[in-house]
Structure formats: structure tokens, C-alpha cells
Amino acid sequence: MIKKYIVIGAGISGLNTARKIKDLNLGSVQVLEKSRGVGGRMATRRAHDTRFDHGAQFYRLKNDIVDLHQDWKQLGICHQWFISEKGDHWCSKSGMTAFAKAMTKDLDISLEKEIAAIHYENNLWKLISNKNEVWFCHNLIISSPTPQTVKLLTDAANEKRLDMNVLSEIKKINYTKALIGLVTLEEDLMIAANGYIEFQTGCFFSISDQRKKGVSDIPALTITMSASFSELEFEQSDEFILEKILKLFVTDYPQAKIKKAELKKWRYCKSESQFKNLFSEIAPKLYLIGDAFGGSSLLGALRSSQALCNFLIENNKVL
């Protein structure tokens, strides 16, 4: 079946775009996601008899997310965590993945579908998976991190379908890496009054108390390492990295009584720069969106998604 739209990637920008297309009756839409679940960096893991958010820890209540926030409030899946000089911070007791799952209602989503090649044939975009599955669509929207997108676009570039100036610019966008320790403790540890702290220097980026935010029923922390530490240690063995993280943590928090721990990795955590526009039509009816376009945060990804949706409507691309 030929779809009007296919969206690659079920992170917040991909899901929001598909949701808008469906809700506004703009045409048939399918989301293809290479992972086993949705959400991208809105990621929650069950481990060691509890839950951890190991990607985004919260969203800040700003104009870009107000509509979704109201939906989530109506569903009863969000609650205010804390207010600081940076804004009003919200999360979910079920973990950040709950927000992504709520966005999937009635959407056509196929998981574990890794796209290996994209071609243009007979006025349609043709997508081929690593298992030789094939899809066709009139409009293709890619929301993956730009290094992954560049790889996907290799065949289309060879077929001279792309704006090579845009391709050259997105190739320059690099991402920080992130190494994350998920730790359970014998007893609660005071990290900060609200349970969240960010570091301006050193090996840590942030520590988030999963019990304080309501995700865990037992003492549990998500320890996110700095971009420089993560870049330096990323290719080491998991055992080596985790041991190093725990040693650094206990040095700074000698009162901590660690029970269990494991490591998570993000090869593409935050874009270090942004494309000049909120999205790109790199070829006719082939659009690129995400945090590399709108800003390196959940709000930036939403900003990019909304800009594309507005463009499609205003330019009659959906008719």
C-alpha cells in the first residue's frame, strides 16, 4: 500500500508530526521505528526491581509543548516535579516513555524496522529495510539524528535527488555522546532538595533522583556523565566505564551505599549545532526534522515538527 506520508523515527518530533497529520486528516501516515519501542530519548528502563528515566528527565513547560501538556494532564500521566530559575519542570510517574506512548494512539507504527536504503522511483519514495521489506510513499519525513540521516540518504544523493548544499551543511552537525549510570541504593541519598542537580564542570552532567521524581519506589539515581567524559570513554568496555562512573560517584558522595548498577549509552545525545532553518526539504517531498533543526531539546524537536506541519498546510503539500 502506498502511503501519503511515511515518518522515519518515533521520537517526539516524528510522533508529533504523524499525530498532526492524522488529527488534521492530511492523508495516510505510517511511522517506521528501528527500535523495539517508541520515544527516542524519552526513554524509560525497567531494571533492578524499579524504573529509570535514562534520557530526558523532564520537560519544561513552554509554549512549544502546551498543547501536548494539556493532553497529558487530561490523561493524568504528568505531574509537576519542581520549579527553578530555568522554568517549570514536569515528568511522569510512569517514566518519560509514557508521554511518547500516549502520542501513538491510533497511529500506524511499525517497530524494529531499520531502513537501509531510500530511492526515488516512479514519483514515489521507496524505502528498503535491512530485511528487504519495502514501503512506498508520496512524502517522506526523516526525524533521526543527522549522522544516521546522512547514511540513509546515500543512494538518493547518488541519484542526484538531493540539494547538495543542504546535505553538506547537515554533514557538519555533530552530536555529543552520553554515558549513563543507573544505580539503586540501600537508602536514600540527598542529591538536591528537588532531587535534581546539573554540574557546570567536571565528569558529571547531571544526577536525577528517580524516587524523588516519582518514577521509582526505591532509592534510585540516573547519573549522566558530561559530554567530554562520554566522548573520551565511550568505546571502552561497559564494565570498565561503569566501574569508573561508580568510583567517581562514590568519591563525591562517600555516604552512598550502592546496591546495583548498570550502564546505558547514547551515541547521539545532543546536537552541538543547529541547521539554519527549523526543517529542510532536502529533495522534493523529502523533509528532515528534529532537534538538529529546532534546538537540542525536546522542545526544539517539537519546534521543528510544528514548523514542518505548518509548511505542509500553508503550501498545499497535503492536498
C-alpha positions as CSV (number, residue, x, y, z in Angstrom):
1,M,0.0,0.0,0.0
2,I,1.3,3.5,-0.9
3,K,1.1,5.9,2.0
4,K,0.7,9.7,1.6
5,Y,3.3,10.1,4.3
6,I,6.0,7.9,6.0
7,V,7.8,9.2,9.0
8,I,11.1,7.6,9.9
9,G,11.7,7.7,13.6
10,A,9.3,7.5,16.6
11,G,11.0,10.1,18.8
12,I,9.0,13.2,19.8
13,S,9.4,15.1,16.5
14,G,8.4,12.1,14.4
15,L,5.4,11.2,16.6
16,N,4.2,14.7,16.9
17,T,4.4,15.1,13.1
18,A,2.5,11.9,12.5
19,R,-0.1,12.8,15.1
20,K,-0.7,16.2,13.5
21,I,-1.1,14.6,10.0
22,K,-3.6,12.1,11.3
23,D,-5.6,14.5,13.5
24,L,-5.9,17.1,10.7
25,N,-6.9,14.4,8.2
26,L,-4.0,15.3,5.9
27,G,-3.6,11.8,4.5
28,S,-2.5,8.3,5.4
29,V,0.6,8.2,7.5
30,Q,2.9,5.4,8.8
31,V,5.8,5.6,11.3
32,L,8.8,3.3,11.0
33,E,11.0,2.9,14.0
34,K,14.1,0.8,14.2
35,S,14.0,0.2,17.9
36,R,11.7,-2.1,20.0
37,G,9.8,0.9,21.5
38,V,8.8,4.5,20.8
39,G,10.1,7.7,22.4
40,G,13.7,8.1,21.3
41,R,15.4,10.0,24.1
42,M,12.2,9.9,26.1
43,A,13.4,6.6,27.4
44,T,12.4,4.6,30.5
45,R,14.0,1.4,31.5
46,R,12.8,-1.3,33.9
47,A,15.8,-2.7,35.8
48,H,16.7,-3.9,39.3
49,D,13.1,-4.0,40.5
50,T,12.4,-0.4,39.6
51,R,12.2,2.1,36.7
52,F,14.7,4.7,35.5
53,D,14.4,7.5,33.0
54,H,17.8,7.3,31.2
55,G,17.3,10.0,28.5
56,A,15.3,13.2,29.0
57,Q,14.5,13.6,32.7
58,F,11.7,16.2,32.3
59,Y,10.2,18.7,30.0
60,R,10.0,22.4,30.7
61,L,6.5,23.9,30.3
62,K,6.9,26.3,27.4
63,N,4.7,27.4,24.6
64,D,6.0,24.7,22.2
65,I,4.7,21.9,24.4
66,V,1.5,23.5,25.9
67,D,-0.9,21.5,23.7
68,L,0.7,18.2,24.5
69,H,1.0,19.1,28.1
70,Q,-2.8,19.7,28.2
71,D,-3.4,16.3,26.6
72,W,-1.1,14.6,29.1
73,K,-2.7,16.4,32.0
74,Q,-6.1,15.2,30.8
75,L,-4.8,11.7,30.7
76,G,-3.4,12.0,34.2
77,I,0.1,11.0,33.2
78,C,2.1,14.1,34.1
79,H,2.9,15.9,37.3
80,Q,5.0,18.9,38.3
81,W,8.4,17.9,39.6
82,F,10.0,21.2,40.5
83,I,10.3,24.9,39.6
84,S,13.6,26.6,39.2
85,E,15.1,29.7,37.6
86,K,15.1,27.7,34.3
87,G,11.4,27.0,34.4
88,D,8.6,24.7,35.4
89,H,9.7,21.1,35.2
90,W,7.3,18.2,34.6
91,C,7.6,14.4,34.3
92,S,5.6,11.2,34.6
93,K,5.5,8.7,37.4
94,S,5.4,6.0,34.7
95,G,8.5,7.4,33.2
96,M,9.1,9.7,30.2
97,T,8.2,7.0,27.8
98,A,4.6,7.3,28.9
99,F,4.4,10.6,27.0
100,A,5.6,9.0,23.8
101,K,3.2,6.1,24.2
102,A,0.3,8.5,24.7
103,M,1.1,10.1,21.4
104,T,0.9,6.8,19.5
105,K,-2.9,6.3,19.9
106,D,-4.5,5.2,16.7
107,L,-1.2,5.7,14.8
108,D,0.1,3.2,12.3
109,I,3.5,2.4,13.8
110,S,5.9,-0.4,12.9
111,L,8.7,-1.2,15.3
112,E,12.0,-2.9,14.6
113,K,12.0,-1.6,11.0
114,E,15.5,-0.3,10.2
115,I,15.6,1.5,6.9
116,A,18.8,0.6,4.9
117,A,18.2,2.5,1.7
118,I,16.0,5.2,0.1
119,H,15.4,5.6,-3.6
120,Y,13.0,7.6,-5.8
121,E,11.0,5.6,-8.3
122,N,8.0,6.4,-10.4
123,N,7.3,9.7,-8.5
124,L,7.4,7.8,-5.2
125,W,9.9,7.4,-2.4
126,K,10.9,3.8,-2.0
127,L,12.2,2.6,1.4
128,I,14.0,-0.7,1.9
129,S,14.7,-2.2,5.3
130,N,17.7,-4.2,6.4
131,K,15.4,-7.3,6.0
132,N,14.5,-6.3,2.4
133,E,11.0,-5.1,3.4
134,V,9.7,-2.3,1.1
135,W,7.4,0.7,1.5
136,F,6.3,3.4,-0.9
137,C,5.1,6.9,-0.1
138,H,4.5,10.3,-1.7
139,N,6.1,12.3,1.1
140,L,9.0,11.1,3.3
141,I,9.8,12.7,6.6
142,I,13.1,11.7,8.4
143,S,13.4,12.6,12.1
144,S,16.5,10.6,13.0
145,P,19.8,12.2,14.2
146,T,21.6,13.7,11.3
147,P,24.5,11.3,11.1
148,Q,22.0,8.4,10.7
149,T,20.1,10.5,8.2
150,V,23.2,11.2,6.1
151,K,23.8,7.4,5.8
152,L,20.2,6.9,4.8
153,L,20.5,9.5,2.1
154,T,23.5,7.9,0.3
155,D,21.5,6.3,-2.5
156,A,19.3,9.4,-3.0
157,A,22.5,11.5,-3.2
158,N,24.0,9.2,-5.8
159,E,20.8,9.5,-7.8
160,K,21.2,13.3,-7.7
161,R,17.9,13.9,-6.0
162,L,19.2,16.0,-3.1
163,D,20.1,19.6,-2.5
164,M,23.8,19.0,-2.1
165,N,24.3,22.3,-0.3
166,V,21.9,21.2,2.4
167,L,23.5,17.8,2.6
168,S,26.9,19.4,3.0
169,E,25.5,21.5,5.9
170,I,23.9,18.7,7.8
171,K,27.0,16.6,7.5
172,K,28.7,19.3,9.7
173,I,26.3,18.7,12.6
174,N,27.9,16.6,15.3
175,Y,26.3,15.1,18.3
176,T,27.6,14.7,21.9
177,K,27.7,11.2,23.4
178,A,26.3,10.3,26.7
179,L,27.2,7.6,29.2
180,I,24.7,7.0,31.9
181,G,24.8,5.0,35.1
182,L,21.6,3.6,36.5
183,V,22.1,3.0,40.2
184,T,20.0,1.6,43.0
185,L,20.9,2.4,46.6
186,E,20.5,0.8,50.0
187,E,19.0,4.0,51.3
188,D,18.0,7.5,50.0
189,L,20.8,9.9,49.3
190,M,20.4,13.7,49.4
191,I,21.4,14.9,45.9
192,A,19.4,18.2,46.0
193,A,16.3,19.4,47.7
194,N,14.3,18.7,44.5
195,G,16.2,15.6,43.6
196,Y,17.9,17.0,40.5
197,I,21.3,18.7,40.0
198,E,23.3,19.7,37.0
199,F,27.1,20.3,37.0
200,Q,28.9,23.1,35.2
201,T,32.3,21.4,35.3
202,G,33.8,18.0,36.0
203,C,32.9,14.5,34.9
204,F,29.2,14.6,35.7
205,F,26.5,16.4,33.7
206,S,23.5,15.6,36.0
207,I,22.2,13.4,38.7
208,S,18.5,12.7,38.9
209,D,16.8,11.1,41.9
210,Q,14.2,8.7,40.3
211,R,12.4,8.2,43.7
212,K,12.1,12.0,44.3
213,K,10.5,12.4,40.8
214,G,8.1,9.5,41.4
215,V,9.4,7.1,38.8
216,S,11.0,4.6,41.3
217,D,9.6,3.2,44.5
218,I,13.1,2.5,45.9
219,P,16.2,4.7,46.1
220,A,17.5,5.0,42.6
221,L,19.6,7.5,40.6
222,T,20.3,8.3,37.0
223,I,23.8,9.5,36.7
224,T,24.5,11.2,33.4
225,M,28.2,11.9,32.6
226,S,29.5,15.0,30.9
227,A,29.9,15.2,27.1
228,S,33.7,15.3,27.5
229,F,33.9,12.3,29.7
230,S,31.4,10.4,27.5
231,E,33.4,11.2,24.3
232,L,36.7,10.1,26.0
233,E,35.4,6.8,27.4
234,F,32.6,5.8,25.0
235,E,34.5,3.0,23.2
236,Q,35.7,1.3,26.4
237,S,34.1,-1.8,27.7
238,D,30.8,-1.4,29.6
239,E,32.4,-3.0,32.7
240,F,35.3,-0.5,32.6
241,I,33.0,2.5,32.1
242,L,30.6,1.6,34.8
243,E,33.3,0.9,37.3
244,K,34.8,4.3,36.5
245,I,31.5,6.1,36.9
246,L,30.8,4.4,40.3
247,K,34.3,5.3,41.6
248,L,33.8,8.9,40.6
249,F,30.4,9.0,42.2
250,V,31.5,7.4,45.5
251,T,34.4,9.8,45.7
252,D,31.9,12.8,45.5
253,Y,29.2,11.0,47.6
254,P,31.1,8.8,50.1
255,Q,27.9,8.2,52.1
256,A,26.3,6.5,49.1
257,K,25.6,2.8,49.6
258,I,25.3,1.3,46.1
259,K,23.2,-1.8,45.7
260,K,23.1,-2.5,41.9
261,A,24.2,-0.6,38.8
262,E,24.2,-0.8,35.0
263,L,25.3,1.3,32.1
264,K,23.3,2.9,29.2
265,K,24.8,4.6,26.2
266,W,23.6,7.3,23.8
267,R,25.8,7.6,20.7
268,Y,23.7,10.6,19.6
269,C,22.7,12.6,22.7
270,K,22.6,16.3,21.8
271,S,23.3,18.2,18.5
272,E,26.3,20.5,19.0
273,S,24.9,22.9,16.4
274,Q,21.7,23.6,14.5
275,F,20.7,23.8,10.9
276,K,19.8,27.4,9.9
277,N,16.1,26.5,9.4
278,L,13.6,24.6,11.6
279,F,13.4,21.9,8.9
280,S,14.7,21.1,5.5
281,E,13.1,20.0,2.2
282,I,16.3,18.4,1.0
283,A,14.6,17.0,-2.0
284,P,11.1,17.4,-3.4
285,K,8.7,15.9,-0.8
286,L,11.6,14.6,1.4
287,Y,11.8,16.5,4.7
288,L,14.3,16.5,7.5
289,I,13.2,17.4,11.1
290,G,14.4,17.0,14.7
291,D,16.5,18.6,17.4
292,A,19.3,19.4,15.0
293,F,16.9,21.8,13.3
294,G,14.8,23.2,16.1
295,G,17.2,23.0,19.0
296,S,18.9,20.3,21.1
297,S,16.0,19.5,23.5
298,L,12.5,18.0,23.5
299,L,11.1,21.5,22.9
300,G,13.5,22.1,20.0
301,A,12.4,18.8,18.4
302,L,8.7,19.8,18.8
303,R,9.5,23.3,17.3
304,S,10.9,21.6,14.2
305,S,8.0,19.3,13.9
306,Q,5.4,22.1,14.2
307,A,7.3,24.2,11.6
308,L,7.1,21.4,9.0
309,C,3.4,20.8,9.7
310,N,2.6,24.4,9.2
311,F,4.6,24.4,6.0
312,L,2.8,21.4,4.6
313,I,-0.6,23.0,5.3
314,E,0.3,26.5,4.1
315,N,1.8,25.3,0.8
316,N,-0.9,22.8,0.0
317,K,1.5,20.0,0.1
318,V,-1.2,17.9,1.7
319,L,-3.8,18.3,-1.0
